[in-house]
Amino acid sequence: MTHGYRHLSAEYRVGIILMQGYHSIRIVARQLGHAPSTVSREIARHTVRPDMAYDARLAGYRARLTRCRPLVARS
């Protein structure tokens, strides 16, 4: 069985930012309709430093950069 990965939209990223300080990752994920692992991965991937909070704008920018990068063949 294969599972597809959907990239989070800007609206979902803003939802994470708004709810993150008040709710657990599981509650945020349930409200957004995504798996807790997706929300957790998103926060971990796009939090630059531990003393700084998750930044939705930076996350969107970095996701667009990653999406446009060509795959490199490994030998």
Phi and psi in degrees as a GROMACS rama.xvg file:
@    title "Ramachandran Plot"
@    xaxis  label "Phi"
@    yaxis  label "Psi"
@TYPE xy
-108.402  146.791  THR-2
-117.477  132.453  HIS-3
-87.2096  146.846  GLY-4
-104.103  123.449  TYR-5
-101.567  132.294  ARG-6
-72.2758  145.69  HIS-7
-78.1208  140.75  LEU-8
-84.1681  171.583  SER-9
-60.5051  -36.9462  ALA-10
-64.1441  -41.5452  GLU-11
-65.7259  -39.9777  TYR-12
-64.1144  -38.8611  ARG-13
-66.3332  -39.1109  VAL-14
-59.0271  -40.73  GLY-15
-62.0834  -45.9476  ILE-16
-61.6183  -41.9718  ILE-17
-70.8912  -35.7588  LEU-18
-94.739  -18.5783  MET-19
-58.4765  -40.119  GLN-20
-72.6719  -18.9519  GLY-21
-113.449  -18.5168  TYR-22
-131.833  159.185  HIS-23
-73.2966  165.263  SER-24
-61.2594  -37.6709  ILE-25
-63.0858  -41.7919  ARG-26
-68.9556  -41.9754  ILE-27
-59.4338  -46.0594  VAL-28
-62.101  -43.2141  ALA-29
-62.6254  -42.8135  ARG-30
-65.2864  -34.6633  GLN-31
-87.4956  -12.824  LEU-32
79.5498  29.1869  GLY-33
-124.139  167.136  HIS-34
-73.818  146.854  ALA-35
-56.6626  -33.8735  PRO-36
-65.2696  -34.066  SER-37
-65.1738  -45.8575  THR-38
-66.4362  -43.8004  VAL-39
-60.8385  -44.9983  SER-40
-62.8148  -41.6678  ARG-41
-60.9538  -46.226  GLU-42
-65.1789  -45.1935  ILE-43
-65.0756  -39.9663  ALA-44
-70.4363  -32.4921  ARG-45
-116.612  21.5304  HIS-46
-101.998  113.737  THR-47
-70.3532  -49.4114  VAL-48
-131.164  150.536  ARG-49
-60.203  -29.6831  PRO-50
-83.4375  -2.77603  ASP-51
-111.98  151.104  MET-52
-83.2681  167.65  ALA-53
-60.1649  135.322  TYR-54
-119.255  111.066  ASP-55
-63.6584  -37.8723  ALA-56
-65.4907  -45.4117  ARG-57
-63.9661  -39.721  LEU-58
-61.8004  -43.6611  ALA-59
-63.6234  -41.7092  GLY-60
-62.9287  -46.986  TYR-61
-66.922  -35.1907  ARG-62
-66.3008  -39.4904  ALA-63
-65.2407  -39.114  ARG-64
-62.7608  -44.653  LEU-65
-64.9754  -40.3425  THR-66
-66.1997  -31.4419  ARG-67
-85.7243  -12.1376  CYS-68
-72.0275  130.403  ARG-69
-73.2236  152.045  PRO-70
-75.1828  140.044  LEU-71
-103.857  128.146  VAL-72
-73.8488  133.689  ALA-73
-103.041  142.929  ARG-74
